[in-house]
Amino acid sequence: MFPGMNPRAVEQAMKKMGIRQVDIPASEVIIKSEGKDIVIANPKVVKVNVMGQDSFQITGNVEERPATVEISEDDVKTVSEQTGVSDEDARKALEESNGDLAAAIMLLKK
């Protein structure tokens, strides 16, 4: 952590300053954002608490993927009923609108 310093001494100093670290076992970390997912495989995750505020440090193999949207059957039925289209067309519209019901309905009513 700090070159030339005893790791135990560093840990004790951090404890005195109110900093606590906890390793968190994880096999994969996924950060979902607009339009893409950031996937970190084989991560090393450390939860750091400083004066009551938690933060996470993550290292590993990073890969970006297109965002995936889970579409429920209830959403498909709702769009289908509101627009009078087949369930298949309703699902396609929901996929195009990233699961947004209102946008899917507007898309099909054009």
N, C-alpha and C positions, 0 to 999 in steps of 0.2 A: 504494500500500500504506500508507505513512505520509505524511500531508499535509506538504508543504514539505521533504521529504527526497529526496535524490538516490537513485533506484532502484538505481543501481550501488553506492552506499555501503551501502544497506540489505542488498543481496545479500552484500556482503563481510562485513558485521557478522554476518549469519546464518551464513555459512560459518565464521567464527571461533568462533561459539557451538556449532558442530556441527550446524547445521540445514541440510538439503539439500532442495530442491524440484525435482521433475521433472514437466513437463506430460505427461499421458498422452492420446494421441489415442483418442477413443471416439465411437461414434455413438449409443449407448444404454446406460444403466445400469439394471439391474433388481435391486431388493432384495426378496427373497422372505421373507415372514413368514407367520405363522399366519393363514390365511383371506384374505390379500390380497397382491398384488404392488405395489410402488411402482416405477413406471417413470419414468425421467428421460430425456427426449428432448433432443437437442442439448446434451449436457452439456459442461461444462468441468471436467476432472478433473485435480487436482494431487495427486501423491504427496509427502508431507512425511515426512522421516526426521529424528527428533530423538533423538540419543543411541542409535541402533540400533533405535528403535521407529518402525514405519511407521504412518502414518494417511493418510486420503484426504479431500480437500475436493472436494465435488461441487456444482456449481450448474447449473441448467437448468430446463426446463419439466417440472414434476412432475404425474404423473397416477396415480391409484390404480385398480387393476383387481382383480377377483376372482382368487384364486390358481388357477393351472392345475396339474392333476396329470397326469403322464404315466403311463399304465398300459400295462405290457408284455403281450404275448400270453402269456408264461409265467405271469404273475400271473393272467390270465383263466383259463387252463387249470387252474392249481392250484385256484382257487376253484371252478371248474366241477366238477372231479373230486372235491373234498372234499365238495361239497354236492349233487351230482347234478342241478344246474340247467343250463340252456343257457348258452352262452358270452355271449349277449346279456344275460341276467339277471345273470351273474357280473360283467360289465363295469359294469352299472348299480349293483350293490352296491359295487363298488370305487370308482366315482365318488362315491357317497354317503358312503363312509367315507374319502375323501381318499387312496385308494391303500393303506390299511391292510388287509393280507390277513386278519389275525385278526378284525378288526372286520367285514369283509365276510362272512366265513364265519359269524360269530355272527349277523349280521343275517339271513342266508338260512336259518339253522337254526331261527329262532324260529317 
